Amino acid sequence: MEGVAVSEIQGIARFRFHEGLIGEFKRLSEECMEIVRAKDTGTLQYEIYFNDDQSEAIVLERYRDSEALVEHLANVGHLMEAILATASVSGEVLGEANAELRAMLAGSEVRLFAPFQSM
């Protein structure tokens, strides 16, 4: 099978910034990116995109597998409360999540989608 590996996990996070907090989001995102580069072992993609007026952002993430996402969350966990305070946030995780990742996402605003078909 070519394309995305079955165990790969993808994430999409959407941020709509609270008034005056985009600078704080950018500062925290830079810190998060440094951690991803230095500590994450299974992060394949971690990119941040802004709309034209920078009132919203989308973060695209790809991880080798559920364990890699769990590792990432452990590495940046101390920043999450502050990051989430900068915006209204929604998101999705796409892939075959293991039990640990499912437990971590339970009760959160993040929706989990399992694959149906891929090429």
N, C-alpha and C positions, 0 to 999 in steps of 0.2 A: 504494500500500500504506500503510495506516495502522498505528499502533502503533510498535513498536521498529524503528528503522532497521537495515538489514541490516549496516551497518558498525559499529554500536554494540557495545561490549564491556561485559559485566557481570562483576562479581567478588563472590564470597562467601568471606569468611575466617572461620574458627571458631577461637576461642581458649579453652582450658581452662587457667586460671591456676595457676602453681606457688605453693605456700604463701608468703604474705607479699609477693607481687610485683604485686598489682593496682594499688597506688599508683604503682609505677613505670610500669606499662602506661598508666595514666591520664595521667601526666605526659608520657610520650612521645607519646601520642595527641593531647594538646593541642598539642604542638609540631608534630606531623604535620599537624594540621588548619590551623594557622596557615600552614604552607607551602603546603598545597593551596589555601587562599584567596588567597594572595599570588602564587603562581608558576604553578600549573597553569592551562593555557588550555583544556583539553578535558575537564575533570572535570565531569560532570553531576550526580553524587550521591556523597556520601561520608558515611555515617552509621554510628554505633556504637550497638549495643544490648546491654544486660546482662540476664542472667536475675535472678530475685528475690534470690538470695543473693550475687550478683556473683562467682560462681566461674567463670562463662563469659561470653563476649561473641561477638557476630556483627558483622562489618563488612560493610556493603553498599556496593558501589561501581558506578558507571556512568561510562563514558567514551565520548566522541564516536566514537572508532575506536581501532585498535591503536596508532597514533602517539601518541595522548593518554595511553594507559596507559604506554607506553614513557617519555614525558616525565615522568609522575607518578613512576615508579620511579626515574628519574634524580634528581628533585627530593628524594625522601625516602630514597633509598638509604643515606645515611649513618646513618639511624636504624634500619634494618631488623634488623641483628644484635642490637641492644639490645632491640627490640620482640619479636623471636622468642625471646629468652632468658627472657621473662616467662611463657611458656605453652607448652603443646603446641598446635601449630597445624596445621590442615588447610584446604584451600580449593579452589575451582573458579573457572575463568575460562570465561565463556560467550560465544561469538560467533565470527566469522570472523577468526582471528588472522593477521596478516601474518608473513612469514618472520622478521623481527627479533624479534617477540614470541614466536613459537614457539621460537626459539633461546634466548631469555632464560628460558623456562619449562622447557626440556629439563633433565631430571635433578633437577628440584625436586619438592617434595611437592604442588605445585599441579597439579590435573588440568584439562585443556582439553576443553571440550565444544563441538562445532560445531552450528549450528542444523539442525534437520530441517524444521520447519514453524513459521510464525508467522502472525499475522493482521494 
